[in-house]
């Protein structure tokens, strides 16, 4: 127990250092941009007097070092800064992110759920019927979904199911049609708008889960304790679901990092192609408008999310496998 506590504390301290380094790098990279957000905001009204006035208001007339110190001080007090983009000028960045973030979480959550529902059973069946027609057929489809880039699959699907067949809408999200605390979409337009982006988002991840789970299952099925369980006369389903599947949980935890990275990267592609108002869409528009505060705030939120998930994975590993703590 002491070893586990020490391991967790060390991971927390390392997390603080990593977050500080990433926040610092992103801050100076954003401020190294040749574009002035105030001039972009003012447009044709960007004369010297107006630019100077707004720069003083948002502290952009100060040296970069001073801005950095003020920014870090604001973070320590829970202040992510204020937006400089015209549509939400002066609004707290934390408030803006909290408006867009739930959409991305829903999109990613449903895509992850769908990919698990499809990928894990295919991987399990492929492992149980190794080198059969079922195995080769299922794995061929899953690998195809895995290797086709999302930025290729998305426009092709929009063209076929939207422009040609007119079966599904190719943009929007329809948050007005949600029920049960905003988690379950109502039938109708909201559900229709979800189908295409969620399916495209889940396609590559389903292939990844199927391929990984098949490998994990084959490795477990070759273990001595599985042969011993079969020799004892245990029923096949008891051996598979009671022993083999349960012992794939630890290897499955090892792919949490790549899965989280895929979800974040995929969100940018899906939200831009389908005009979904999520945090990735917000990040893209903020980069175009050189809105430093929003870019830095989004980066901080995404970094904290990735690091938190990976830290939980490491702690889980240490909890079930004492060798990791050493």
N, C-alpha and C positions, 0 to 999 in steps of 0.2 A: 504493500500500500504506500509506503514511504517513497519507494522507487517511482511508482506511478505519479505521485504528487510532485516529486522533483522533476520528472520528465515533463509534466504538464506546465509547470512554472517556467521551465527553460523554453518551451515552445511559445509561451505567451510573451516572454521577453524578446525572443527572436522575432516574433510577429510585430512588436512595437518598432523594432529597428527597421524591419523590411518596409513597413508602412511609411515611416519617416523618410526613408531613402526614396521610395517611389513618389511620394507627395512632393519632395524637393525637386526631383528630376522633372516631373510633369509641370511643376510651377515654372521653372526656368525655360523649359521647352516651349510652353505656351507663350511666355513673354518674349521669347526670341523671334516670334512671328513678325514679319515685316508689316503686317496689316494692323491698323489702329482701329479697335472696336468702336471708338467714339466717332471716327470719320465714317465708318460703315453705317453706324446708327443714324447720323445726321444726314447722310446722303448729299443732296444738292445744297443743303443748308450748312455744310461743313466749312464755315469760315473760321478764321483764326480765333475770333472772340468766343464763338459758341463751343469750339473744341476745347479751348482753355477752361471755360466755365465748367463743362461737364467733366473734364479731366480732374479738376480740383474737387468736384463733388464726389467722385468715386475713387479719389486718391491715386489716379493713374499718372499724375504729374510728378509724383515722388520718385526717387531713385528706386531701381528694382530691388535693391537690398532692403530698403525700408518697407517696400510693399511686401516682401517675403516675410519679414519679421512680424508685420501686422497680420498677415495671413495666418501664420503659425499661431500667433496669439489668439486670433479669432477661432481657429480650430480647437484650441484648448478650452475655449468657452462654449463650444458647440455651434459656432457661427461659421457657415460655409461661404459667407459673402453674399453679394447681391448681384442680380442679373443685369447685364448691360445691353441685352437685345431688345429691340423695339416692342415686341409683342408682350413682354413681361418685364419691362424696364423697372428697375428698383425693387422687384419682388425678391424675397429671400430665396436663395438657391435651394435650401432644404425644403421649402414649401413647393417649389417647382418640381423637384425630384420626387417628392412624395405623391405628386399628382400623376406623373408618368410611370413611376416604378411598378405600381400594381398591375398595369397592363402587360408589362414585360414578364412579370412573375407568373401571371395567368398563362400567357403564351408559352413560356418555357415549361411551366408545370404540366400543362396538358400535353405538350409534345413529349416530355419525359415519360409521362404515364403511358401514352400511346406506344412509344418505342419499347417500353418494358413489356407491355401486353403482347406485342408482336414479336419482339426479338428474343426474349427468354424462352418461350415455348418452342420457337423454331430451333434455337440452339440446343435445347434439351432433346427434341425429337431427332435432330441430326446426330447428336452424340450417341443416342440409344440405337440408332440404325446406321451406324458408321459405314461409309463406303457403299451404301445402298442408293437406289434411284431417288428415294426421299431425301437422303442426305445431300447428294449432289445437286438436286433440283432446288431444295430450300436454300442451301449455301450459295448457289449461283445467283439467285434472286437477291439475297441479302448483301452479297458482295457488290453486286451491281448498284444497289441503292447506296452502299457505303462509298463507292468510288466516284459516283457522279456528283460533281460540285453543286452545292445548293444554288449558286448564282446561275447555273445552267438549268437545273431542274425547275426553278421557280418561274422564269419567263416562259418556258415550254409549257408548263402546266397552266399558266394564265392564258396562253394562246389557245390551247386545246379546250380546256373546260370553261373558259370565259368567253373568248372572242369567237370561237368556232361553234361549240356546242351550246353555249349560253346556259350551262347548268349551275354555275357558281359565280358569285361576285369575286372580282379580282382585287378589291381594295376595301379598306374599312375594317372596323372591329365591332361596332354595335354594342358598346357598353350599356346602353339604355335598356337592353333586353336581358338583363341578368337577374337571377333570383337567389335565394338562400345565401344571404350575406355577400352577394356579388360573385359567388364561386361557380354557380351552375347556370349555363346559358339557357334561356327560354327557346322553345322551338320557334322557327321563323327566321327572320333576317339575321339575328345575332348568331344563331347556330350555323347558318349558311356561310356567313363571313368567316367563321372559325375554321371550317373544314379544310379549305385549301392551304392556308398558311401553317396550321398545326400539322397537317399531314406531310407537307414538304419539309417542315422543320424536323419532324420525327423520323423521316425516311433514313437519312444517313446514320442517325443514332441507333435505330432499330437494327441496321446491318452490323454496326459495331458491337451491339449487345449480343446478337446471334453468333457472330464469329467468336467473341471472347468467351461467352458462356459454353459454347461447344468445346473449346479448348480446355476450359476449367473442368468440365464434366468428364471429359476423356481422361484427364490426368487423375481425377479422383477415382474414377471407375477402375483404374489400374492399381490402386493401392491394395496392400495386403489385407487391411481390415474389411474391405468390400468383398474380397474373395472368401475371407473367413465367415462373413455374414451369410454369403450364399451357401457356403458349405454347411452351415448350421441348419439350412433348410428354411430360412426366412423367405417370406413372399417377396416377389420381385418389387412390388410397389413399396414395401417397407424398406428394402435395401436402397431403392432409388430416392424416395422422398424423405425417408427417415434418417438416412446416413449420407448418401452422395450429395443431394441438393443442399442439405444443411451445411455441409463442409465446403461448399463453394462460396459461402458468404465472405470469408476472409480474402480469397483472391478477387472477388467482385469489388471489395472495398478498394483494391489497388487501382481500379480504373476510374475512381471518383474524380481525380484531377483532370484527366483528359475529357471526361464527360462535362464537367463544369466549364472548361475552356471551350468546348464545342458549343455549349448552350450560349455562352456570351458572344462568341464570334457569329454564330448562326442568327442571333437576335438582330445584329446589325444588318445582315443581308435580308432577312425576312421582313423586318419592319420597314426597310427602305423600299423593297419591291412591292409590298402590299399596303404601303402608307398607313401603317399601324402606329398610333401615337404612344409609343413606349419610350423607355429611357435611351435605347439605342438610336431611335429616330431623333430624339432630343439632342443627343451627343453629336450626331451628324450635322444638324442645323446649327448647333453652337460652334462647331469647328468652322463651318462656312462663314459665320458671322464674327469669328474670333472673340467669342464671349468667354474670356478667361475663367471667370468665376464658376460658370456652369460646367465647363470642361473639367476643371480641377475637382469640382464637387462630384461629378459623375465618376471620374476616375477613382476618387477616394472610396466611393460606395462600392464600386465593382471590385477594387482591390481588397477591401475589407471582407466582402462576400467570399471571394476566392480563397483568401487566407483562412477565414473562419472555417470553411468547409474542409480545407486540407488539414487544418489543425484538429478538427473533430475526427477526421480519418486517422491521423497519426495516433491520437489518444485511444481510438477504438482498437487500432492495431496493438498498442501497448497493453491494453486491457485484456485482450484475448491471447496475446503472444508475449510472454514475459521476456523473451530474448530481445525484443525491440527496445525495451527500457534500458538495456545495457549499452 
